[in-house]
Amino acid sequence: MLSDSYEQEQEELREKLLRLDKEINEQEEQAENIDRFISKVKKYLDLDELTPAVLNDMVKAVYVHTPDKSSGHREQQIDISYDLVGILPMSLLESL
């Protein structure tokens, strides 16, 4: 009986270790992607004109949502998915 609970605990710890290792790897990859994205952004700090080349380098996808007229005037949400980092929260973009 005691060995059964010990073996079960060991198995749970192995599974937890695997999950944590996976999470650490994902966090490290995300940090690397953010660093690469920041390097890309720095290349375009003094940009005078948005060219197709710059747009293709920085933007992965643009999502245009269905218009909403429930408030009495037309509003339409647009999300931009940036290369390496995905969709950035509007609160982050507004603080820049």
C-alpha positions as CSV (number, residue, x, y, z in Angstrom):
1,M,0.0,0.0,0.0
2,L,2.7,2.5,1.0
3,S,4.7,1.7,-2.1
4,D,1.6,2.2,-4.3
5,S,1.1,5.7,-3.0
6,Y,4.9,6.4,-3.4
7,E,4.8,5.2,-7.0
8,Q,1.7,7.2,-7.7
9,E,3.3,10.3,-6.2
10,Q,6.5,9.7,-8.3
11,E,4.4,9.4,-11.5
12,E,2.6,12.7,-10.7
13,L,5.9,14.4,-10.0
14,R,7.3,13.2,-13.4
15,E,4.2,14.5,-15.2
16,K,4.5,17.8,-13.4
17,L,8.2,18.0,-14.3
18,L,7.3,17.4,-18.0
19,R,4.6,20.1,-17.9
20,L,7.0,22.6,-16.2
21,D,9.8,21.8,-18.7
22,K,7.4,22.4,-21.6
23,E,6.2,25.7,-20.1
24,I,9.8,26.8,-19.5
25,N,10.7,26.0,-23.2
26,E,7.6,27.9,-24.4
27,Q,8.5,31.0,-22.2
28,E,12.1,30.9,-23.5
29,E,10.9,30.7,-27.1
30,Q,8.5,33.6,-26.5
31,A,11.2,35.7,-25.0
32,E,13.5,35.0,-28.0
33,N,10.7,36.0,-30.4
34,I,10.1,39.2,-28.5
35,D,13.8,40.1,-28.7
36,R,13.8,39.4,-32.5
37,F,10.6,41.5,-32.9
38,I,12.2,44.4,-31.0
39,S,15.2,44.1,-33.3
40,K,12.9,44.3,-36.3
41,V,11.1,47.3,-34.9
42,K,14.4,49.1,-34.3
43,K,15.2,48.8,-38.0
44,Y,12.1,50.9,-38.9
45,L,12.2,53.6,-36.2
46,D,13.0,56.4,-38.7
47,L,10.6,55.2,-41.3
48,D,9.2,57.9,-43.6
49,E,7.0,55.7,-45.7
50,L,5.2,52.4,-45.1
51,T,6.3,50.1,-48.0
52,P,5.0,46.7,-49.0
53,A,8.4,45.3,-48.0
54,V,8.2,46.7,-44.5
55,L,4.6,45.6,-44.1
56,N,5.4,42.1,-45.2
57,D,8.3,42.0,-42.8
58,M,6.4,43.2,-39.8
59,V,2.8,42.0,-40.2
60,K,1.7,38.3,-40.3
61,A,-2.1,38.9,-40.8
62,V,-4.8,41.5,-40.6
63,Y,-8.2,40.5,-39.2
64,V,-11.2,42.7,-40.1
65,H,-14.2,41.9,-38.0
66,T,-17.9,42.4,-38.8
67,P,-19.1,45.9,-38.3
68,D,-21.1,46.6,-35.1
69,K,-24.0,49.2,-35.4
70,S,-25.6,48.5,-32.0
71,S,-24.4,51.8,-30.5
72,G,-26.1,53.8,-33.2
73,H,-22.9,54.4,-35.2
74,R,-20.8,51.9,-37.1
75,E,-17.7,50.5,-35.3
76,Q,-15.4,47.9,-36.8
77,Q,-12.7,46.0,-34.9
78,I,-9.4,45.4,-36.7
79,D,-6.7,43.2,-35.3
80,I,-3.1,43.1,-36.6
81,S,-1.1,40.0,-36.0
82,Y,2.6,41.0,-35.9
83,D,5.3,38.6,-37.0
84,L,6.9,36.7,-34.1
85,V,4.6,38.2,-31.4
86,G,1.0,37.8,-32.6
87,I,-1.8,40.3,-31.8
88,L,-0.6,42.9,-29.3
89,P,-3.2,44.2,-26.7
90,M,-4.6,47.6,-27.5
91,S,-3.7,48.8,-24.0
92,L,-0.1,48.1,-24.8
93,L,-0.2,50.0,-28.1
94,E,-2.0,53.0,-26.6
95,S,0.7,53.4,-23.9
96,L,3.4,53.9,-26.6
